[in-house]
Amino acid sequence: MSDDLVRIFSTDQLYEAEIVKQMLTDNEITAFIMNKKDSFYKFGDIELYVHRNNVIRSKKLIQEYENR
């Protein structure tokens, strides 16, 4: 993985990662989902990554999302 990408969000629910990704996209931030969840045993996380230049802004948006 590129050193320019930073993990900013992690969840065990794919739908939640998709919601956060779409919220970031709506705010002109490109985000990438990496699904590390095991398909058979159903453990692991889905992680969301953004470019390091967008980390602070992304975290603020995610905090607003979580506090609503």
N, C-alpha and C positions, 0 to 999 in steps of 0.2 A: 504494500500500500504506500502511496505517496506520503512523503514527510509533510506535505502541505495540508493534508487532511487531518482533522481533529475530531475525535468522538465527542459529541455534545449531548447525546441522549441515548438512553438504553431502556428497553421494556421487554416484557415477555409476550406482549400482544402485538401482532402485526398490524391490526387496524389502528392502534394508537400511534405506531411509528408512521403509518401512512398519513394520519391526520396532522401530525407535527410536521412531516415533510411538506405536505400541501400548504400548511400555514406559512412555512418558510419560503416556499416557492411563490406564494401570493405576495410576499414581501421582498421579492427579487433576490432571494438567497438560494443558490443551488445546493441541494442536499442529496446525500447518497445513503441508501439503506443497505446494510450488510446483515443478512439473516444468518445468525450463528446458532439457531435453534436446531437441535437434532430432530429430524423428521420422524424417527421411530419412537424414541423415548420421550420426546416433547420437553426436553430441558434445554437451557441455554437462553440467550437473549437476542433480540433484534436491536442493532445499533444504528444510530444515525450520525453521519459525518458531514462536516462542512469544511470549506477552505479556511485556513487559519485567520485570514483577514476578516472573516465573518463571525468569528467565535463570540465576541462580546455581544454583538447585536442579536445573534441567534439565541444565546442564553437568556437575554432579557425577554425576548418574545416567548420562549418556552416557559419562563417563570410566570409571565402574564397568563399563558394558557393554563398552567397548573393551578394558579390562584383563582381562576374564575369559577 
